[in-house]
Amino acid sequence: MNDNQAVPASAPVAFRYYDFLLGGMVAVLLCSNLIGPGKVCSIDLPWFGAVDFGAGNLFFPISYIFGDVLTEVYGYARARRAIWAGFGAMIFATVMAAIVVGMQPSADEPWNKTLQPALEVVFGNTWRIVAASMLAYWAGDFVNSFVMAKMKLLTKGRHLWTRTIGSTICGQGVDSMLFYPVAFAGLWTTHSLIAVIIFNFSMKVGVEVVLTPLTYFVVNRLKRAEGVDTYDTDTHFTPFSLRDEGDVRHRG
């Protein structure tokens, strides 16, 4: 097959690396949401002085890079499946954390006197933070994948950096604009809320920019290894579907 031949959406296509990317995206998402928020870091920046941020912000943008790669190589529909897998994993992790933290610790185990308060601090998030995190992830990732797929059609597959960075700006913008107000409006001052949104948004987009060469490398290697390059010419862009779609063009 050459570059211009396509497999119909109904035809089954087996991919060697899709499952690994899906697993990696879910792993990064869970770790950044469960481990990262447990620690607030501080760095000194020129002109700004000391700036505090959640440690998870260093790694959460990597999940967007996974989303970019999945959309670019396999198409929006298969990236959509990965987003729903991550959303389901977050729900399970949240329910599990609530049950484990809420269970009565054994009085016969001295270590529980130290462990229980630590678990409550790290995993005992309020309902607002949990709801904000899930809503922001769901909306932000779908916006990221949608913009990525549409820009690929607009640019006819050229200039990958424009859509990886452009989609991240849109997706992370939605993520930040949803998470912080939903989680902290009324608890933080308006000035603090805006400052945190701007800083964390800039930081996440900055990670995407810095890692753009790595994204190029992974995308090009995957396209060659899988022998495909997917264009979402006939895809239904509703988030509420798990169907495989897209014009899967086999590379020669």
Secondary structure as UniProt FT lines:
FT   TURN            3..4
FT   STRAND          6..7
FT   TURN            9..10
FT   HELIX           18..34
FT   HELIX           36..38
FT   STRAND          40..45
FT   TURN            46..48
FT   STRAND          49..54
FT   HELIX           55..58
FT   HELIX           60..74
FT   HELIX           76..102
FT   TURN            107..108
FT   TURN            110..111
FT   HELIX           112..123
FT   HELIX           127..155
FT   TURN            156..157
FT   HELIX           160..184
FT   TURN            186..187
FT   HELIX           190..210
FT   HELIX           212..226
FT   STRAND          228..231
FT   STRAND          247..250
//
